[in-house]
Amino acid sequence: MSSSLDIASLRIVQSKMLADSSKYFELFEKHLPRGLSDGKTVLLYEINNLGCLKKIIELSPEAKHAVVCCRACSRALKLLLDKRIDVEYVEKFDFTENDMKFDCIVMNPPYDGNLHLKILAEAIRHLKDEKSICVNLSPVRWLQDPLAKFKANNDYHRFEDSISKHIASTTIISTQDSRSLFGAELLQPLGIYKCDLNIDHTAYIDEFKQYEFIDRTFAKILDDANFKKQHIEKFNDNLKNFVLINIMAPPMKYGRPMFDALKTWCGVFTNGKNHEGLTYREAKNKNTRATRGDISRDNAVVFNTASEAENCYNAMQTNFVKFFVMTSVVDVHVHHNVIPWMQDYTQPWDDARFYKHFNITADEQKVIEETMKKYIGQ
């Protein structure tokens, strides 16, 4: 494991430095111990906010603090802190190359792929004993992956023993609040994880359970996926009636998915052209937001008639489909297995027909409608 940062992560570091220190501190405050005595050790890892660091340190001035942060924060802390407070400044720290143990670790590691999870897993191993805690701020959607049981490789299972079983509690900070605080382009909510060396924690799971019907409906969608196997083809210029599969998550605005992007990226093509009269090759060259690269790799759902392609495209715009796309997004990719590719598009699919087909109860319908109204204003 390496804690080196790429350019995107450096932007996150800068955003931490510029964040409102009081609001930043409030994220950690209720999870942190007070008054740790002499002989106790606290590691502050990649917080990189002068005001927040100072507030955390002052909760336990008798403890020894090791601070891993940018050089600017380290220099400023030396000037601001009372001389009686024991602080060691560490410019470089790799958990895998260090055998120190800590009574408390407070951290906000870089968000580079799943690097933050690798660092957290190592940090937990550096807790001194079962009374020690690690308070971590990083993306939380990996814990909420409703497709985990259907995927062979995923972070939910990969870090189950090293992280999940050690989580005593977790608080979610919405994408919108996180963006507002850090002024950074965050694509998913953050979470405060309070972890220890115990492995019998189960209560936290309830905090992250999706609506109970989601797993059941996902399973049914996957069981209903024979259509997908029969009709998905790699794009070629001879295709006439087709709908492109969007494999990237819709862009976010103010923490809410902009599902109108599906109309751009998952376009419908009848007789080889879209509503603007452009071929797929022409449309992709015109759309600067579209994924670059070899379009012969792109997948298309192919139909015998133009009306079937139109019906499929319109089905993608329903609250039902958008809801399952939204709840399945863990990283920046849409797992197109969860999109309800129906076996028959000779007739239109609307929300009412989807609800009936998948036996969605009135209460479950209410959840879907209210969720989509909240997130996309429909």
N, C-alpha and C positions, 0 to 999 in steps of 0.2 A: 504494500500500500504506500502511496506517496501522497503528500498533502500539497504538492506543487499546484499552482493555479494556472489555468489558461486565461485567454483574454476576457472571455465572458465572466469568469469567476473574479477577475480583477475589478470588473465593473461592479460586482456585488460587494467587494471589499470597499470600494469607494462609496457605494450607497450606504453601507453601514456607518462609515465615518460621518456622513452627512445627515443621518437619521436623527430625529428628535430624541435626545438621550433619555428624557423622562419617559416617553412612550415606549422606547426600546427596553428600558429597565423594567417597566411594568409587565412586559411579557414574561420575564423571568421571576419577578419579585415573589409571588405567592408560593413558588416552588422551592425557594432557596432557604437553607438553614440560617439562623441568626446566632451570633455570639459564639462561633467556634473558638475554642480556647487555644492557648499556646500549645504547640505540638501537633495541631491539626494542619493539614495542608490542603490548599485549594488551587486547582488549575483553571485558569481562564483562557480558553482556547478560541482564537480567531473572532473575538467579539469586535475588536477594531472600532470602538466608539469610546472616546475619552470620557464623556459624561457617564455613560452606562457602566464602564469599567470602574470608575471612581465610586459610584453608588453601590456596586456589588461588593467591592473591597471593604467599604466602610460598614457593611453589615456585620463583619467579623474581623475587626482590626487586630485582634490578638493572634489570629492564625497567620501561617506563612502562605503567601500567594506567589504562584508562578504564572506569569503573564506571557502568553504567546500571541503577539499581535504585530501590526506593522510598526516600522521604526518611528514614524511620526507620533503615534500614540504612546509608545514606550518613553520617548524623550519628554513628552508633555506630562505624563504621569509622574516622572521623577521630580518635576517642578511643583506639581500640585499636591502630592500626597504628604501627609504628616510623616516626619522622620521616624516615628515610633512604629509605623506600619512596615512589616517585613515583606518586601516585594522583590522577586527576582524576575528580571526581564529576559525572555528567551526568544531570540530571533528565529531560530529554526528548531522544530520539534517534530519528530516522527515517532508515533506510538510504538511502531514495530522495532525501533532501535533503542528504546528506552525502557528501563525496568522500574521506574518510579511508580509508587502507589499513592493515591490521593483519597482524602476523606470526602472531597466534593469536587466535581468537574462541572464547569459551566461552559457551554460551547455553542458556537454558531458556525459550523464548518462550511467550506465552499460547496456550492451546488453544481457539481460537474458530473453529469450522468448519475451514477449511484455512488460516487466518491464519498458523499456525506454519510452514507450507510456503512461503508467500509471503515471510515474513521470512527463513527459511533460504536461499531462492534468492537474495535480495538480499545476505545476509551473505556468501555464497560469492563474490559479485562484488567484495566489499571485502577479499579476501585480497591480500596484497602481492605474492607471487610463488608459484612452484610448490612452494617449501619451506614455505609457510604452511599452517596447518590451521585448520579450524573444527570444534569439538566441540559437538554439539547434542543436547539431550534433548527428545524430543517423541514423540507417537503414531507407531506404526510400521506399523499394519495396512494403510495405503494401499499399502505396498510388497508386501503379501502378497495383494492382491486377485486371487482366482482367476478372477474374471469380467472382468478388464480387457480381454481380447481380444474379449469379446462386447459391450462397451459403447463407444459412440461418444465419450462424455465421461467422463473419470475422472481422478483425481489421478495415477494411475500413469503415464499417458501425458502429462498436462499438465505434469508436472515432471520428465520423463525427461531432457531436455537440461540443465535448470537445476540439478537436484539429483542424480538417480539416477546419472548418469554420473560424478559427482564423488565418490561414496561409496567410500572406501577400505576401510572396515570398519563393521560394525554389531553391537551387542550388544543383545539383547532383555531387557527387564525385565518380568516377568509382571504382569498386571493386579493380582493379589493382592499382590505385593511393592510395587507402586507405590502401591496404596491404603493399605497398611500404613505406608509411609514418609510419604506426604503427608496421610493422613487425609482424602482427597478422593474424590468419587464418580466415579472414572475408569471408563470403559466398555470400554477396550481397552488392550493392553499398550503400554508406552513403549519407545523405542529410543534408544541412544546412537549417533549418526551421527558418524563421523570423516570429514570431507570435505576435499578440496584442489582445486586448479585443474586437475589432470590429468583427462583424460576417457577414459582407457583402462582403467578399473577394471571388471572383470567377475566377480572372485572372490566379491564380496558376494552376487551373485545366488543362488549355491548355498545360502547361509545361509537364504534366504527361500523357496526352492522348496517348494511344497506336495508332498505325496506324489505321485509321478509319475502315478498313475492318476487323480488328481482332474480334471485338465484333460480327459483322455480321456472320463471319465464325465460331466462337465458337458456336454461337446459332445453326448454321446448323449442326455442328459436333454433338452437343448434340441431335438434332432432328434425326440424322442418327444413333443413338446409340442402336437401337433394337438388333443389332448383339450382343452387349455386354451383354445384359440381357439373351440372349439365350445360350451363349457359355462360360461364365465365371463360373468356378467351383473352390472349394477348392481343393488344391493339395492332391492327394492320390497316393499310389504306383502303382495303377492299370492304371493310365493314360498313354496313348501311344503317341499321337501326340498333343503337346501343346507348348505354349509360356508363359513364366513366366511374370507376370506384375511387373514392377519395381515401387515401391511406394516411393523410396528415390531419391532425386535429384542426378544427376551425379556429381562426385567430381569436384572440381575446381582446375585449375592450372593457376597461373598468372592472375587470374580474369576471366578466360574463361572456360566455361563448357567443360569437357572432355567427349564428347559424345561417345567415344569408349567404355566407361563403360557400355553403353546399351548392347553392344555385350556380356559383361560378365554377367551382372545382368539379362537382359531380354533374356536369352538364348532360343534357339529352341531345342525341344526334339522330335525326331522322333523314333517311335517304342521303346519309353521309354528311349532313350539315346541321348546325345548331340554329337557334332562333335568329341569329344575326346573319345567317347564310354563310358561316365560316366552317371549313373543315376543322377537325380536331387539331391538326398540325398548325393551321392558321390561328385558331383560337388560343392555342398554348403559346405561340410566339407573341401574340398580342397581350396576353395576360401576364404582367410582370410578377404577380404573386404566385403564379403556378410553379410547381416543382420543375426545376431544370433537368436536363439529361436526356437519355435515349428513350423516346416515347414508345418504342417497340416493346419496352418492358412493362408499360402500363397495362392494367387489367380493365377489361370492358365487359359489361353484362350485355349479351347479344340477344336480340329478339327477331322474330319472323316479320313482325309488322311495326309500323310507326306508332300506332295507337298503344301497343303494349309497352314500347319504350317510354312514351309519354306517361302512361299510368304508373310505371315503376318510378320515374323521376318525381312525379307528384307525390307518390307514397313517401319518398324521402323527406318531404317537407312537413309531414304530419308531426304533431307533438309526440305521438307514440314512438316513432323512429328516432326523433331528436333526443328524447329522454334517454333511450338506451345507448345512443352514441355518447351523450354527455356523461352518463354514469359509468361508462366503460373506459373512458380516457384516463390513463395513468401517467403516461409521458406525453410526447407530442404526436403520437400515432393513434389513429382510430383502428381498432381491431374489427375489420369489416365482417368477421364471422358473426358479430352480434347484430349487424343490420338485418332486419327480418326480410331476407330475400325470399319472396313467396313463390310458390310453384305455378301460380296462374295470375297473369296480368291482363287477361282479356277484358276484365272489368276493373274499374277504379278501386283503389284502397284508400279509405279515409280512417280517421280515428275510431269512429263507431264500428267499422268493420273489423279493424284490428282488435278492438276490445272484445268483440264477440268471438273472434277466431281463437284468441289466446285466453279466453275465460277470465278477463280482467274484471274484478268486482267493482261495485260502485265506489267503495272506499279507496281502492287502488287507483281508479280513474281520477279521483279527486286529488290524490297525491301527485299523479303525473301532470294534471292540468295546473295545479297550484305551483308546482315546481317550475314548469315551463313559463308560467306567467311571471314568476319571480326573476328568472334568469334571462329571459329574452323579451319580456314585456308583451306576451301574446295573450 
